[in-house]
Amino acid sequence: MIDPLSVTAGIAGLFSLGIQVTESLVKFYTSYKDQDTDVARMTTRLESLLDTFCGLDAAVQRRTFRPDEQDLIKNIESSVRNCDGLIQELKEEIQKFDRAVAVGIRGTLRAAGRRAAYPFRQSTLQKLDEVVGEIRHNLTFTLEVLQLRDHENTQDDIT
């Protein structure tokens, strides 16, 4: 039998990482939000993902799992674990924004130019959009399962 508290503790770290990574991306893109509609759209999607992470984290932290909800706990863990690799991809994107290997003044300028342009390339925005969409899909499913189970529990308590 899975301890509900260990589930909460186990996925709390992943939620925390997701929140931290998403906040970094939101802060970065927000400063350039007015420059381009694609960047504005990405900023909005990242803000929405951040809200989803925060909301789901709060819901799981507040919730008291019943002993008969082992299948629910496994579904939540599975959905959240599916996000782990995707969160790591977002983290790698942040690291790419800061990465630059440069030799000499000319190399430094070239690296700075590439680093400045990278986050706004269409392929970068498209990749981020796909990753954010996939994470939101997994987290939204988890949230819906939690809500459905709470609804069922409420109905059972009433009858």
N, C-alpha and C positions, 0 to 999 in steps of 0.2 A: 504494500500500500504506500502510496506517495504522500509524503507529509506536505500539506498545503502551504505551510510556512516556508518550507524549503523552495517551493515553486516560486513564491513571491520573492524570496531573497535571490533565487537563481536568475530570474528574468529582470530583476530590478537593475542589475549591473548593465544588462544589455539595453534596457530603456535609458539608463543614465548615459551610456555611450551614444545612443541614437540622439538623445536630446542635445548632448554636447556637440556632436558633429553637425547636426542640423542647425543649431544656433550659430555655429561658426560660418556655415554657408549662407545663412540668412543675413548675418551681419555683413559679410563680404558683398553679396549681391545687392543688398539694400542701398549701399552707398552709390551704386551705379544704376539704380532702378529706373530713373527717368531718362536714361540714355537710349534705350531701345525697347521695343515692345516684347521681344523675346526674353530679354533680361528681366523685364517687369513680370512677365508670365512665370518665369522660373522662380523669381522671388516670392510670388504669391503661392506657388506650389510648395516651395520649401517652408513657408510660414504655415501652410495648412498641414504639412507633414509634422512640423514641430508641435502644433496644436494636438494632432492625433497621438503623438508619442506622449505628451504631457497628460492628456485625458485618459489614455489607456493605463498609463503608469499609476495615476491617481485611483482609477477604478479598481485595479488589481490590488493596490496597497490597502484600500478601504474594505474590500470585499472579504467576507468570512466564508470560506469554502466549506460545504457540507461533506460529511464522510462519503456520501453516495455520488460525489461529483468527480470521481477519478478520471472518467473519460473527458470531462470538461477540462480538467487540469492538463491532461495529456495534449488535448487540442490546442490549448493556449500556449503551452510550451513549444509545441511543434511549429505553430504559426510564427511565434516570436523567434525561434531558432532559425527559421527560414530567412529571417531578415538579417541575421548576423553577417553573412557574406556580403549582402548588399550595403549594410552600414559600413563595412570595411572598404567597399568600393568608394563610397562617399568620402571616407576618411582619406583614401589615397588621392582623390581629386583635390582635397584641401592641401595635401602635401605637395602636389604638383604645382599649385599656385605659388608656393614658396620656394620650390626647388630651382636652383640655377647653379650650374657649374660654369665658371668663367675664368679665363686666363687673360690678364692684361686689361687695359681700359677698353679696347675695342670689343673684346669678348664680354666684358661686363655690360657694356651698353647693348650688345646684341642679346644677351641673356635676359636683361631687364625688359627689352622690347618683346621678346617671346613670352616672358612670364606675364607681362601686362596684357597681351593679346589672348593668351591661352584660355582663360575662363570665359571668353566671349565668342570663341569659335563656335560655329553652328554645330559641329560634331560633338563638342563638349556639352553644349546646352542640351542637345538631343540625348546624349548618354545619361546626363543627370536626370532628364525628364523621364526616361525609361526606368531608371533605378528608383526614383522617387515614386513613380506610379506603382511599381511592383511592391515596394515596402508598404505603401498606403493600402494596397489590395490585401496584403497579408494582415496588417493591423486592423483594417476595417472588418475583415472576416472575424477576427478574434473578438472585437468589440461587439459585433452582431451576435456571436455565439453567447457571450456573457449576458447581453440584454435578453436574448431569448430564454436562457436558463433562468434568469431572475424573474422573468414574466411567468414561466412555468412554476417556479417555486411559490410565487405570490398566489397563483391560482390554486395550487395544492394546499397552501395555508388557509385559503378562504373556504375550500370545500371540506 
